[in-house]
Amino acid sequence: MKIDTNNPIPLEGVQRINQTTILHSIFKKGLSSRKQISIETGLDTATVSRSVVPLIENGIIEEVGMSKGARGRGSINLDFTTSGRYFLCLRIQRRDFSIAINNLKGEVIDTQTVDISINKSIDMTFSEIISIMNNYFKKYKHVDGIGVAVPGPFLEFNEKIILITENPTFQGFDFIKSLRSEYPETPIYSIHDAKAAGISEWRYHSMKQEEGVLLYISAGQGIGSSIVVNGAPFRGADGLAGELGHTSINIDGPKCKCGNKGCLELYASRITLIENINQRITKEEGFNDQKLFDFNSLLEGYLSGNMLEVEEVSKVAKYLALGISNCINFVNPSMVVIGDEFSHFGESFLQSIKTEVKMRLLSKTYETVEIMLSSKKNDSVLEGAFINSMTKTYLNP
Ligand SMILES: [Zn+2]
């Protein structure tokens, strides 16, 4: 099949509006018959049938299986294609980067994570990213777009990373612009990582709530957040909204690179947590024989109830709970999802957070909000980068 990747949606005008409406419906509902799409979108079945023809011919959607109709008659279902067209999604973190290839259904069909050595120059890291991406481009020929998720503070509207604490090499490097000059032919869609994860969680929970406010807290190598209102991330004037990690929880706290003092991120990030534990091992008696920790050994120790790990993770839970309580008072969300690496700490970690949040909120406020850990198996940030790219390519009329 000949696919024109420069023109992902073949028609213009009203036809294009109808097509994006149909694609939107399939993206939301998944596998659907022409009849179901017609009911969902309000377009008559003749229009649906006519509009989907070029979408099928261009390899955007495909006919799959049969579903039982009302009188036992089968109808053919439509869904996004599982091969032929892809999105490449890239997630930059402080200490590693991940790349995933998604088909148009959003399934991850290839992925890898590579450590970023802080001793390496940004040029070397960038070349490494490009070399892996080039291999994927060779393997998956029709890449409709590149979705990139980066840590904040990220000026989304002019695509500049203004600060990555704990990885100064990224400072001043115009990452998205450099990427654009490497791939001038491929659309690139950048997004702040916590906003990406927020829209991915929204999609995951959309069965429960069609409308509402979801507050996403990313807790891991950094602390971030996003506010998703009826499915769309709240961006703020410059795209900077949601920088929970740089709100202060201590007026006399240590100075942060952002200029503020006592930022939440300085107390509750994975990097601080590991540093604190390793400091105790080095300084306190009784721990001297222990090996220095990395995140996996810390997680293992916490889950098996080791005193040192439980004490330090509980402190982090309290700090996070303070940040989350402030956010809940400010935003009034219906749902709070805590994601990223700390979600692996599990139920007892969530309970410590909930107990602390409950203590700090008016009971009415606490009762109306559901607080949970992310239960998604895939990386929400990479998935959000996919949803953002897919939305901008195919779902915006
Ligand atoms: Zn700060």
Residues whose N, C-alpha, C, O or C-beta is under 5 A from the ligand:
A	BS01	ZN	G245 H246 C256 K257 C258 N260 C263
